[in-house]
Structure formats: structure tokens, C-alpha cells
Amino acid sequence: MDNPRPEKVAVVDEVRERMDASDGALLTEYRGLTVAELAELRRELTAAGGDYKVYKNTLVRLAVADTPREGISDLLSGPTAIAFVDGDVSAVAKALRDFARANPNLIVKGGVVGSTVMSAADVDVLAGLPSRETLLAQFAGALSAPLQQLAGLVQALPRNLAYGISALVEQRQSEAPADTAPVADEAPVEAPAEVADEAPAPEAPDTGDAEADATPAAE
């Protein structure tokens, strides 16, 4: 078997390198499109971040052979063009979908993102996703709200801490009379005990007895 011609080897290497360097590759069949329509499609795909190239199916099969993208070989039938994507794959998928709606001769057959092979239905779902910028904005918005709340909490922490300490002091002060009340009640209890020790209560009866005893003695 003769070695492949250098130009074919160059095309195979080009396709393989483009597959490796791109964020995705979407395969289409362009049978029936006019030259003017193909030019319009290329302009729209370029604006979306895609580069539309036509290759022979046999060379593309050689380029993806023994690679994770080998599964796209099943999509290589009929005149095939590949939209290599540098950036937002969903934007290019949307551009292909919209152009195909207005030009039924364009058929989106599937594609590959990374090492994942996609069917035509998968590409259609991808086309329905928001753009990368919209998704990033939504993600940033989802993050910013909690971060703003966290920043507010951190900023309010010293104020809340001071308020909490003040409230605690006031609570302790209001509880202070209740804590000292038993001391006030105990003071009168101790006083009678001291008075009882000092009072000469028995002297009055003793005086009476002395007078009673003195009377008979006088007689």
C-alpha cells in the first residue's frame, strides 16, 4: 500500500490539531446550500466564535482514529463541514440552529466537546442554553448576593457586639436588687439575736423576789 500523499497527511494533521485546540467541533451537512448561503453561514459562525471548514470524510476519520473523538466517525456521511469553536460552543450551536431554521438544506449532525461526542439532539439542547457571558453573569449574581450579606454581617458585627454587651450589663443591673434582697431580709434576723444576748430580762423578776423576801425579815 502506497504511503498517503503529503497534502493528505497535512490535512489529517490539521484536523487533529484543530480538534485538540478547539473548545468544540460541530459537524454539519451542507448539501444543497448555494455559495452565497455558505458565505453567509461562515460570517454568522465567525461572529459567534466558529470557524467553518470543509473536509473530506476519509481524512477526518483518519484524524480522529484512535482518539477519544473517534465516535464522530459515525457522523461522517455526505458532504461534511466542521465548525471549530474557539470560545462559547453554545453560541455557535445557536447560530447553526438559527441558520438551519431559515435554510433547511443545512443539517446539524452532531459534534464533540472535549472528548464527549454529541448527537444532533444534544447540539440542539446546547443551542438552547444561555451564552457563556449570561451564565457567568448569573453565577456571579448568585455568588454576589451571599457575599454582600456576609459583608453586611461582618460590618455590623462590632455594632451588634457593643449592643449585646450593653444589653447584658443592663440585664445584670436590673437583676442586682433581686440578688441583694435576701441580705436586707437577713439583717433584722441577726439583730434580735444580738438583742437577746444583751437584754437583762431576768433582772425584773429577781427584783420582785428580793422585795418579797425582805418583808418577812423585817417582821
Number of C-alpha atoms within 10 A of each C-alpha: 3 4 6 8 8 9 9 14 15 12 17 21 17 14 22 20 12 17 22 14 13 18 17 26 28 27 27 25 20 21 13 13 15 11 9 9 15 15 13 13 20 18 15 19 23 18 13 21 20 29 19 22 13 14 14 16 17 13 18 22 21 19 23 19 15 10 11 13 21 17 19 22 16 10 21 20 13 12 14 21 21 23 25 27 27 18 15 16 28 23 23 30 29 22 20 28 21 13 19 16 11 9 16 12 15 21 19 24 21 23 26 24 16 15 14 13 19 21 18 17 12 15 24 18 13 19 20 13 15 14 17 14 10 11 12 12 12 13 11 11 12 11 11 12 11 11 12 11 11 12 12 11 12 12 11 11 12 11 10 13 11 11 12 12 11 12 12 12 12 12 11 12 11 11 11 11 10 10 10 10 10 10 10 9 10 10 10 10 10 10 10 12 10 10 10 10 9 9 10 9 10 8 9 9 9 10 10 10 10 10 10 10 10 10 9 8 7 6 5
